[in-house]
């Protein structure tokens, strides 16, 4: 046990071990949460950077906290798997830590538990220590329902949740050492930013994809991420008998990103029950592979019953589809969706005689890769007219056009991604 614990806690020996980790924008908010009593939950897909963010928090804590009062444990270690149905074993791990590290128990202990959902009923252990010990828990988990199970209700009001996604475009540019801090720098580095935009649009923001120049290896890595989520998380958790059907469904969905879901049609293609298709899609959502959105309706019941549109959680997954033609429009729409979804998960789309891609916060968003053709431009602009209310804003996002046409703000994708948090006069 001692060697296992030391493997995850190299900072006890070398406090500069996390010095070269790439920072994330969400780090500042996470650091603020360290000062609270509540449990901090870092939730997101596999390999999206939750563990790295935890290590960045440890790096920050080491500035003021004794190293041995910071304990990190990854529950996915093979040595722990035999005990995953016994939450009391978490107490055994913690006691082994106390014996080995001998932390100062008069001061706060920061207890990091990585992939906490591996252990059944982990909430019981965490709550018992939360109530009776001077421990700050930081947990990571790879499914959206981590905090909604029957047992997790014992933690209601005791958890602060941060959703972790793959690198956004600003973080991507930081990684590439491309300066975009001012309008002057954005103009000076226009070509570099454009090249980076093309790469990000195609391959997304997983760190191991960004840091690898071999496109075959990029695709292999993305496939491994998806397969791990499906085969290591979804299949065993939900006792799925046919892993091949759920794999086939995922790759079919990826091939049809940004389109409307038809459960009956999917069921016929895979020769299964439509109810099963709906359940599997729910599993994909719960594990952050895909997202679905509803059509906007004034009546909530109608909105819930409306046809769902599908998007993948990272543009890199689009490379796993079976379609051989490169659809830049789909890639652009998927990228815009993910940026808007981070702002509000209640985002919807509008559809009647016309269709507008997204509706959120009294703003209508349409996405079109290229509007240089007059017919295309007219079609995209006219779509707003059917749905626009008096105070609605209309934004048309393209690959490289910036303009204002008949009250519609036309914005290039790089400007949208870089300036949306700075106001941009679109929200």
N, C-alpha and C positions, 0 to 999 in steps of 0.2 A: 504493500500500500504506500509506503513512504516514497518509493521511487516514482510511483504514479502521480502523487501529489506534487512532488518537486518538478516533474516534467511540465506541469501546467503553471508553475509558479516560479519561473526563472528569475523573476524580479526580486525574490528573496536573496539571491546571490549577486545578480547584476541589475542594478536599478536603471540602467540606461538601455535595457534590452529592447524597449519599444520606441526608441528614439527616431527610427527612420520610417515609422508607419505613416502612410498617407492620410492626412486629416480629412474630415468630412464637415459639411456645412452644419449638420445637425448637432455637432459636438458641443457647441456653446450651450444649446438648450439642455442637452443631457447633463452637462456639468452643473448647471443650475439645479437640476433635480437631485443631484447628489447630496445637497444640503437639506433635503426634506426627510421626514420620517418614513414616508410611503415607500413601498416597493417600486423600483423602477423596472419596467418591462420593455425590453427592446424586441420588437416583433417584426418579422419579415421572412422572405423566402430563404431557402438554403443558399449559402455562399454569397449572400447579398452584402455582407459586411458587418453583421451583428457582432461576431466575435472580435473583429478588428476594432469596432467602436468600443467594445468593452475594454480591450487592451489600451485604447487611447484614454479611456476614463481612468484606468489604473495608472497610466503615465502622468495624468494630471494629479491624482491622489498622492503619488509618490513625492510631490513637492511639499506636502505638509503632513503626511501620514506615514507612520512607521511601516516599512515594507511587510513585515510579518503580520500586520493587522489587515492585510489585503489578501483575500483567498479566492482563487479562481479554480473552478473544476468543470471539465467538459464531460457531460453524462453520456456522450456517444462512445466513450472508450469501451473497447471490447470487454475489458475486465468488469465493467458495471452491468452489462446487458443481462446476465443471469439474475440480477436483483431488481430488474425494472418494474416488477409487479409488487415490490415490497418497499413502500415509501419510507419505512423505518430505517432502511439502509442508508438513506441520506444522513441520518443521525450518526451512523457508524463512520461515514466519510468525514463528517464535521468533527467528531471526536478524535479521529486520527489526525486531522489538521491541528487541533488544539495541542495534542501530544507532541507532534513533530515540530511545529513552528513556535509553540509557546508564546502566543501573542500577548500583548498587554491588555488584559480583559477589563481593566478599569477605563479603557478608552474604547471608542466605537470600532467594531469589526465590519469591514466591507466584504460581503460574501457574494461573489459572482457565480451564478449557476448557468452554464451554457447548455442550450437545448434541453430546457427543463422538462418539456413535455414527454421526453423519453421515459420518465418514471411515472407510473400510474399514481394518482392521488398525491402528487408532490405538494399540492396546496396545503395539505394537513400539516406536513413538516414545517413549511414556511410560516404558516400562521402561528404555530406553537412557538417558534423562535421569535417571530415578530412581536408577539404579545409580551414575552417574558425575558427578552435579552436585548442588549444594546448592539443590535446588528442592523446594518443597512443592506438590504437585499437588492441585487441587480440581477435580473434573470433575462435570458434570451429564449425565444421560442419561434418555431417555424410554421405555425398555423394560426389563422385569424381567430379561431374559436378558443385559443389558449385560455382566455379569461372568462369564458361563458359556459363552461361545463357546470354540472350540478355541484361538484366539489369546489369549483372556483368561486362560487357565490360567497364562500366564507371570507373571501378577500375583498368583497365589495366595499368601495370607499377607501381601500388601503393601497391601491395601485395607480401609478402614473404610467401611462403607456406612450411609447414613441414608436411610430411605424418607420421602418428602415427600408429604403429602396436602393436599387443599384445607382451608380453615379449619375447625377444629372449633367446637363451639358456644361454648366459653369464649372463643376468639379472636373469634368473631362478636360476642359481647356487648362485648368490649373495643372492637371496631371501632365499635359502636353507642354507645359511652360509657355503658353500663349497668353500674352497680356491683353485683357479686355477691360481693364479697370476704369478707363475713361473713353469718351467718344473719340478722342484723338487716337488712343491706342487701338480702338476697334477699327478705325479707318486705316491706320498704318499697317495693321495686321489682318486686313480684310481677306487676303488670299489664304493665309494660314487658317483663319477662322472658317472660311468656306470649305477648305479641304477637310478640316476636322469635322465640320457639319456633315459632310458626305459620309465619313467614316462612322460617325455616331448614329446617323440615320440608318445605316445598314447594320451595324454590329451592336448597338446599344451600350450599356454602361456597366456590365460586369467587369470587375477589376482584372481578372485573369484573361478576359478577352481583350480588354484595352491594352494590356501590357504584353500582348503577343502579336507579332507581325505576320505569322503564318496563318492564312485564311482557313486552311484545312484544320489546323489545330484549334482555331477559334470556334469553328462549327462543332468539332468534336467535344470541346469543353461545354458548349451550350447544350449539346445532346446529353452529356453526362449529368448536367444539372437537372434537366427535365426528367431523365430516367431515374435519377436518385430520388427526386420528389415523388414520382409515381410509384416506383418499386420499393423504396425504403420507408416512405411515409404513408402514402395513400393506401396501397394494397394491403399492408399488414394492419393498419389502423382500422380499416373498414371491412376487413375480412373478405376482400374481393377474390372471387374464385378464378376468374380469367383475366390475368394481367395483360394478355394480348389485346383483348377488346378495348380496355381502357387506354392502352398505348395507341392503338389505331385511332381511337376517338380524338385523343390529344393532337396527333399529327394532322388529322383532318380539320380540326378546329383552327389550328395554326395556319393551315392553307386557306382558310376562309375568314381570316381576321377582318374586322370592320364591317362584316355582313350581319344580317339578321338571322337569328337562330330559329330553326324549325325542328323541334324535337321528333316529330313523327317521321320526317324525311331522314334525319340522322339515324333513327331506329331502324328504318328499312335498309339503309346502306350497310349497317352493321349487323342486321338480323337479330336485334334485341328489342326489349320492351321500351317504349318511350319514357316510362317512369325511371328506368335504369339510366337512360341518357341524362335525364334531368338531375338525377342524384350524382352521377359522375361529374357533370359540369359543376355542381355545387362543391364537390371535393376539390376540383381544380381551383376554384375560387378561394376556398378555405386555405389552400396551400400556396396562394399567391402566384399561380401560373397564369391565370387569366382573370379578367374582370368582365362583368356584363352590366349594361345599363338599360333602363326602361325608357319608353316613349313618354314624354311629358303629358300629363292630364290634370285638369283641375280637381278631379276626383281621385283620391289616393288609391281606391280599389281598382279603378280602371288603369291607373299607372302600373300597379303591381301585376295586373293581368296582361299587360301589353307585351308585344313581341320584344325580345331582348336583342341588343346588339353586342357583339363580342369583340374584345380586344385582348392582346397578350401584354403581360406585365413589363416586358422589356423587348425593345425592337430586335435584339439579337435572335430571339426565338422565331422570328419570321423566316430565318434561314433554314428552319427545320421542316418547313412545309413541303408538300409534294408538288406544288405548282412550279414549273420550271421558268416561267416568264417573270421578269423582275417588275414588280408593281410599286413604283415610287409613290404613287398616290396613297396606297394602303399604308406604306411605311410612314409617310408624313402624317396621315390621319391618326395612326396609332401613337406616334410620338406626341402629337398635340393632346390626344386623350390622356395619356399618362401624366402630362404636366398639369392638366386641369383637374384630373382625379386627385392629385396630391392636395389641391386646394379645397376640394369638396367632393366626398364620395357620393353625394346625392345628385351628381350631374346627370342630366337626361339628354335625349335628343328630341327633335320635333319632326313629326311626319303627318301629312294629310295628302293633299294633291302634290305638294312639294315636300322636300326634306331638307332640314338643316341639321348638320352633324351633331352639334352640342348646344345645350341651353343651361346656363348657370348664372345665378346672381344678376338677373335681368339683362344678361348678355347672350346674344346669339352668335355662335361661332360656326363658320363654314370653312372647310379645308379643301384647297385645290392646288395641286402641285404647280401647274402652269396655266396662267390665264392670258397668255399672249394671243390666243385665238379669240376673236371677238364673240363667236357663238358661245364658247366656254365661259367667257367673262360674263356675258349677259345671263346665261343660265344660272351661274353661281350667285350673281347679284340679285336676280329676280326671286330666288328662293327665300330671301329674307322677307319679302313683301307680304307673304301669306301669314307670317307669324308675328311680325314686329308690332309691339304695343308702343304707346306713346313714349314711355321712358326707357325702352329697351335700347341697348347699344348693339351695333352690328359690326362684327370683326371677320374679315376674310383673311385667312392665313395661307400664304403661298410659299414656294421655295425661295424666291428672291425679289418679289415685287413689294414696294412700299409706296402707298398712295392713299388718297381719300377720294372716293367716287360716290357721288350722290348720297353723302352722309355715311357711307360704309368705310370703315378704317381697314385698309389693306396693309398687311404686315408680313414681312419675310420671317421665315422660321427661326433664323438665328437671332433676329431682333426680339421676336416673341419669347424665346427661351432665355435670353440674357437680360431682358428688361422688364419682364412681367412683374417681378418683385419690387421693381423701382417705380412702379406706377404705370408708365406707358400710356396713361390716359385711356386705358381700355377696361378698367375694372371700376 
